[in-house]
Amino acid sequence: MPESAYAAAGVDIDAATRAVEMMKASVRATYTPAVLADVGSFGGLFALTDLPANPVLVASTDGVGTKVKLAAQMGCWEGIGHDIVNHCANDILVQGARPLFFLDYIATSKIVPEHVAAAVTGVADACRAIGCALLGGETAEMPGVYTPGSFDLAGTIVGVVGRDQLLPRSDAMQAGDVLIGLPSVSPHTNGYSLIRKAIEGRDLSAPFDDSGVGLADALLIPHKAYVAEIAALRAAGVAVKGLAHITGGGFLDNLPRILPAGLSARIDRSSWEVPPLFRKLVEWSGIDSTEAYRVWNMGVGMVAVVGADAVASVRAVLPDAVVMGELVITDGAPKVDLR
C-alpha cells in the first residue's frame, strides 16, 4: 500500500492505533463500576456514586516538566507515567480530596507505539494504586511543533471531598501547631532544568555515591503519592489542619499558600538528614542552601500541619515522619523561616 499523504507529512495514524491497542488492558484494569464507557469512546463517562455529603469536585492539571527529557534520553517511559499521576493526586490531596478519575495527554514529534504504551501503562499502574480510574486521554503526533525525539506528558485529575472536610483549615491553625514532614523518594518532578545542567558531562549510569545506585536511576525514581499516608493519619484520628505539597517553589513558596495571615512556618533544617542525592545536586549546581530549598524538596515531599498534641499519634502511624518545625506568630503575610 502506498504511503498516505498524512504519513508523508509526518503523522502516522496507524502508529497511534497500535499504541492504543497496546495500552488497552492496562487502562481497563483501572476501571471500577463507576466507569461507563470503554477505551476509545469520544468522552469518558464516570457515574457519581458513593459521594460524601455536600460534595465538592477538586481538579488539577500538571505536567512532568523537563524530567521527560531525561526519561526519553534513558528510555525510561513507565516512571514518568507514575510521576504525572502522583503529582496531580498530591495536588488535590492537599485540599482533602480523594481521586476519582484521571486523563492523560501525550505529545511527541513522532509516535513510537512502544514508548507511548509504556508511559500510559505507568499512568494506569499509578492510577490503580490510588484507586483512580484512567478515564481517557490523548496522544498527539505533532511534527514541526515538537523537535525530533521530543516527548511531553501532562494530565488532569478530578477528585471529591465533602465540603466540611476541605483543607486547609486555616481558621483552626494556631501558634505552636507542628509541621510534620513526609519523606520524598527523589526530586520528584521539580528542578530538572537545573538538574540537567548540573549533571552535564557526568556518567549517568555510574553510582553517584556509595549506595551503588546509578545517577540516572536515582533521578528517575517516580514522584511519590501520599494518599495512603494521609488516609492512615485520618484513620488514626489525627486532625490534619493543612497539607503543603513541596513542588516547584519548594518550602519557601508552598508552605505560605496554606497559612493564614499572622502565622508563619519556622523550620529546623537539622531535624532531618538531607538525602545524599540532593547534597550532590547542591554541590554540582553551585547554588546556595536557601535557593536549594526553593528549587527541590530536599527529602521532604509533603508537609502536614497538626496540633502539638497529635505528634505521638503521627509517629505511631508514620514512623518515618519528621517533626520539622512549628507555626509561629508573625506580622503580615505568611512566610517561611529556615533555620
C-alpha positions as CSV (number, residue, x, y, z in Angstrom):
1,M,0.0,0.0,0.0
2,P,1.5,3.4,-0.9
3,E,2.3,5.8,1.9
4,S,-0.6,8.1,2.7
5,A,-0.2,11.9,2.3
6,Y,-0.7,12.4,6.0
7,A,2.1,9.9,6.8
8,A,4.3,11.6,4.3
9,A,3.6,14.9,6.3
10,G,4.9,13.2,9.4
11,V,1.7,11.9,11.1
12,D,1.2,8.1,11.3
13,I,-2.4,7.3,12.2
14,D,-1.7,3.6,12.2
15,A,1.1,4.0,14.8
16,A,-1.4,5.8,17.1
17,T,-3.9,3.0,16.7
18,R,-1.2,0.4,17.6
19,A,-0.3,2.4,20.7
20,V,-4.0,2.3,21.8
21,E,-4.2,-1.4,21.3
22,M,-1.1,-2.0,23.3
23,M,-2.3,0.1,26.3
24,K,-6.0,-1.1,26.4
25,A,-5.5,-3.8,29.0
26,S,-3.7,-1.5,31.4
27,V,-6.3,1.2,31.1
28,R,-9.2,-1.2,31.6
29,A,-7.5,-2.5,34.8
30,T,-8.2,0.8,36.4
31,Y,-11.9,0.7,35.8
32,T,-14.4,0.5,38.6
33,P,-18.2,0.1,38.2
34,A,-18.4,3.9,38.1
35,V,-16.7,3.9,34.6
36,L,-19.5,3.6,32.0
37,A,-17.6,3.8,28.7
38,D,-14.8,1.7,27.2
39,V,-11.5,2.7,25.8
40,G,-12.0,4.5,22.5
41,S,-15.1,6.5,23.4
42,F,-15.2,10.1,22.5
43,G,-15.6,11.1,26.1
44,G,-15.1,9.2,29.3
45,L,-18.2,8.5,31.4
46,F,-18.0,8.4,35.2
47,A,-21.0,7.8,37.5
48,L,-21.1,10.0,40.6
49,T,-21.9,7.5,43.3
50,D,-20.8,7.0,46.9
51,L,-20.3,10.7,47.3
52,P,-19.8,12.5,50.7
53,A,-22.3,15.0,52.0
54,N,-22.2,18.3,50.2
55,P,-19.6,17.0,47.7
56,V,-17.1,19.4,46.1
57,L,-15.2,18.4,43.0
58,V,-11.5,19.2,43.1
59,A,-9.5,19.3,39.8
60,S,-5.9,19.8,38.9
61,T,-3.8,19.8,35.8
62,D,0.0,19.5,35.6
63,G,2.9,18.2,33.6
64,V,6.1,16.2,34.3
65,G,8.3,19.1,33.1
66,T,11.8,18.6,31.8
67,K,12.1,15.3,33.6
68,V,10.6,13.9,30.4
69,K,13.8,14.8,28.5
70,L,16.0,12.8,30.9
71,A,13.5,9.9,30.8
72,A,13.5,9.9,27.0
73,Q,17.3,10.0,26.9
74,M,17.4,7.0,29.1
75,G,14.5,5.2,27.5
76,C,12.6,5.0,30.8
77,W,8.9,5.6,30.0
78,E,6.8,3.9,32.7
79,G,8.2,6.0,35.5
80,I,7.0,9.3,34.1
81,G,3.5,7.8,33.9
82,H,3.7,7.4,37.7
83,D,5.2,10.9,38.0
84,I,2.2,12.7,36.5
85,V,-0.5,10.8,38.3
86,N,1.2,11.0,41.7
87,H,2.0,14.7,41.3
88,C,-1.6,15.5,40.4
89,A,-3.0,13.3,43.2
90,N,-0.9,15.1,45.8
91,D,-2.1,18.4,44.5
92,I,-5.8,17.6,45.2
93,L,-4.9,15.7,48.4
94,V,-3.8,19.0,50.0
95,Q,-7.4,20.1,49.7
96,G,-8.7,16.9,51.3
97,A,-9.9,15.2,48.1
98,R,-9.8,11.6,47.1
99,P,-9.1,10.9,43.4
100,L,-12.0,9.8,41.2
101,F,-10.5,9.8,37.6
102,F,-7.6,10.9,35.6
103,L,-7.0,12.0,32.0
104,D,-3.6,12.0,30.3
105,Y,-2.1,13.9,27.3
106,I,1.0,12.8,25.4
107,A,2.5,14.9,22.7
108,T,5.5,14.0,20.6
109,S,7.2,14.6,17.3
110,K,6.7,11.0,16.2
111,I,4.7,8.3,17.8
112,V,6.6,5.2,18.8
113,P,3.8,2.9,19.9
114,E,6.0,1.0,22.5
115,H,7.1,4.3,24.2
116,V,3.5,5.7,24.3
117,A,2.1,2.4,25.6
118,A,4.8,2.1,28.3
119,A,4.1,5.7,29.5
120,V,0.4,5.1,29.6
121,T,0.9,1.7,31.4
122,G,2.8,3.7,34.1
123,V,-0.1,6.1,34.3
124,A,-2.6,3.2,34.6
125,D,-0.5,1.4,37.3
126,A,-0.2,4.6,39.4
127,C,-4.0,5.2,39.0
128,R,-4.8,1.7,40.1
129,A,-2.5,2.1,43.2
130,I,-4.5,5.1,44.5
131,G,-8.0,3.9,43.4
132,C,-8.3,6.2,40.5
133,A,-9.8,5.4,37.1
134,L,-7.9,6.3,34.0
135,L,-10.9,7.6,32.1
136,G,-9.4,8.7,28.9
137,G,-6.5,10.6,27.2
138,E,-5.0,11.9,24.0
139,T,-1.8,11.1,22.1
140,A,-0.8,13.8,19.7
141,E,1.8,13.5,17.0
142,M,2.9,17.0,16.0
143,P,6.0,17.1,13.8
144,G,7.2,20.7,13.3
145,V,5.8,21.7,16.7
146,Y,8.0,19.3,18.7
147,T,11.6,18.8,17.8
148,P,12.6,15.3,16.7
149,G,12.7,12.9,19.7
150,S,10.8,15.3,21.9
151,F,8.1,13.9,24.2
152,D,5.7,15.6,26.7
153,L,3.3,14.2,29.2
154,A,0.6,16.1,31.1
155,G,-2.5,15.0,33.0
156,T,-5.7,16.2,34.7
157,I,-7.2,14.6,37.8
158,V,-10.6,15.1,39.3
159,G,-11.4,14.2,42.9
160,V,-14.1,14.7,45.5
161,V,-14.3,15.9,49.1
162,G,-17.1,16.8,51.5
163,R,-17.4,20.5,51.9
164,D,-16.9,20.2,55.7
165,Q,-13.7,18.2,55.1
166,L,-12.0,20.8,52.8
167,L,-8.4,21.7,53.6
168,P,-6.6,23.8,54.7
169,R,-8.5,24.6,57.9
170,S,-6.7,27.9,58.3
171,D,-9.1,29.1,60.9
172,A,-8.1,26.2,63.2
173,M,-4.3,26.8,62.9
174,Q,-2.5,28.5,65.8
175,A,1.0,29.2,67.0
176,G,2.6,26.0,68.3
177,D,1.0,23.8,65.7
178,V,3.6,21.3,64.5
179,L,4.9,20.8,61.0
180,I,5.3,17.1,60.0
181,G,7.5,16.3,57.1
182,L,6.7,13.2,55.0
183,P,9.9,11.9,53.2
184,S,10.3,12.1,49.5
185,V,12.0,9.5,47.4
186,S,13.7,11.7,44.7
187,P,13.5,15.2,43.4
188,H,10.0,14.1,42.2
189,T,9.2,16.3,39.2
190,N,10.8,19.6,40.1
191,G,14.0,21.4,39.4
192,Y,15.0,19.2,36.5
193,S,16.1,22.0,34.2
194,L,18.8,22.8,36.9
195,I,19.4,19.1,37.5
196,R,20.1,18.5,33.8
197,K,22.6,21.4,33.8
198,A,24.2,20.2,36.9
199,I,24.8,16.7,35.6
200,E,26.1,17.7,32.1
201,G,29.1,15.6,31.2
202,R,28.6,13.1,34.1
203,D,28.3,9.3,33.6
204,L,24.6,8.8,34.2
205,S,25.0,5.0,34.6
206,A,27.7,5.3,37.3
207,P,26.8,5.3,41.0
208,F,26.6,8.8,42.4
209,D,27.6,7.7,45.9
210,D,28.4,4.6,48.0
211,S,24.8,3.2,47.6
212,G,25.7,1.8,44.2
213,V,22.6,3.3,42.6
214,G,23.2,4.8,39.2
215,L,22.8,8.6,38.8
216,A,20.0,8.4,36.2
217,D,18.2,5.7,38.1
218,A,18.2,7.9,41.2
219,L,17.0,10.9,39.3
220,L,14.2,9.0,37.6
221,I,12.6,7.5,40.7
222,P,9.0,8.5,40.3
223,H,7.2,11.1,42.3
224,K,5.7,9.6,45.5
225,A,2.0,9.7,46.2
226,Y,1.0,10.5,49.8
227,V,-2.6,9.3,49.5
228,A,-2.1,6.3,51.7
229,E,-0.1,8.2,54.4
230,I,-2.8,10.8,54.8
231,A,-5.5,8.1,54.9
232,A,-3.6,6.4,57.7
233,L,-3.5,9.6,59.7
234,R,-7.2,10.2,59.3
235,A,-7.9,6.5,60.2
236,A,-5.9,7.1,63.4
237,G,-8.0,10.1,64.3
238,V,-5.3,12.7,63.6
239,A,-6.8,16.0,62.8
240,V,-4.8,17.3,59.8
241,K,-5.2,21.1,59.6
242,G,-3.3,21.6,56.4
243,L,-1.1,20.0,53.8
244,A,1.5,21.5,51.6
245,H,2.8,19.6,48.5
246,I,6.5,20.5,48.2
247,T,6.8,21.0,44.4
248,G,8.0,23.9,42.3
249,G,9.0,26.7,44.7
250,G,10.0,24.3,47.4
251,F,9.3,25.1,51.1
252,L,9.6,28.9,50.6
253,D,6.7,29.2,48.2
254,N,4.4,26.3,49.0
255,L,4.0,26.4,52.8
256,P,2.7,30.0,52.8
257,R,-0.1,29.0,50.4
258,I,-1.9,27.2,53.2
259,L,-1.2,29.5,56.2
260,P,-3.5,32.4,57.4
261,A,-2.2,35.9,57.9
262,G,-0.5,36.3,61.2
263,L,1.1,32.8,61.2
264,S,4.4,31.7,59.6
265,A,6.3,28.5,59.4
266,R,9.6,28.0,61.3
267,I,11.6,25.1,60.0
268,D,14.6,23.5,61.7
269,R,16.7,22.1,58.8
270,S,18.7,19.9,61.2
271,S,15.5,17.9,62.1
272,W,16.1,15.6,59.1
273,E,19.0,14.4,57.1
274,V,19.1,15.7,53.5
275,P,19.5,12.6,51.2
276,P,22.8,12.2,49.5
277,L,21.4,12.9,46.0
278,F,20.3,16.4,47.0
279,R,23.6,17.1,48.6
280,K,25.3,16.2,45.4
281,L,23.0,18.3,43.3
282,V,23.6,21.3,45.5
283,E,27.4,20.8,45.2
284,W,27.3,20.2,41.4
285,S,25.0,23.1,40.7
286,G,26.8,25.6,42.9
287,I,23.6,27.1,44.3
288,D,23.3,28.4,47.9
289,S,21.4,26.5,50.5
290,T,18.4,28.9,50.6
291,E,17.9,28.5,46.8
292,A,18.1,24.7,47.1
293,Y,15.2,24.7,49.5
294,R,13.2,26.7,46.9
295,V,14.1,24.5,43.9
296,W,14.0,21.0,45.4
297,N,12.1,19.2,48.1
298,M,15.4,18.3,49.9
299,G,14.0,15.0,51.1
300,V,10.5,16.1,52.2
301,G,7.7,15.8,49.7
302,M,4.7,16.7,51.8
303,V,4.2,18.8,55.0
304,A,1.3,18.4,57.3
305,V,0.1,20.8,59.9
306,V,-1.2,19.2,63.1
307,G,-1.8,20.1,66.7
308,A,1.1,19.6,69.1
309,D,-0.9,17.0,71.0
310,A,-1.1,14.9,67.8
311,V,2.6,14.3,67.4
312,A,2.7,11.0,69.3
313,S,-0.2,9.6,67.2
314,V,1.5,10.7,64.0
315,R,4.8,8.9,65.0
316,A,2.8,5.8,65.8
317,V,1.2,5.6,62.4
318,L,4.1,7.1,60.3
319,P,7.4,6.3,62.0
320,D,9.4,7.8,59.1
321,A,7.6,11.2,59.5
322,V,9.8,14.1,60.8
323,V,8.8,16.8,63.2
324,M,10.4,19.6,61.3
325,G,9.1,22.8,62.8
326,E,6.1,24.8,64.0
327,L,3.8,27.7,63.3
328,V,4.8,31.0,64.9
329,I,3.0,34.4,65.2
330,T,4.2,36.9,62.6
331,D,3.3,40.2,61.2
332,G,1.6,40.4,57.8
333,A,1.7,37.7,55.1
334,P,2.8,34.2,56.0
335,K,6.5,33.3,55.3
336,V,9.0,30.6,56.0
337,D,11.9,30.9,58.4
338,L,14.5,28.3,57.5
339,R,16.9,27.8,60.4
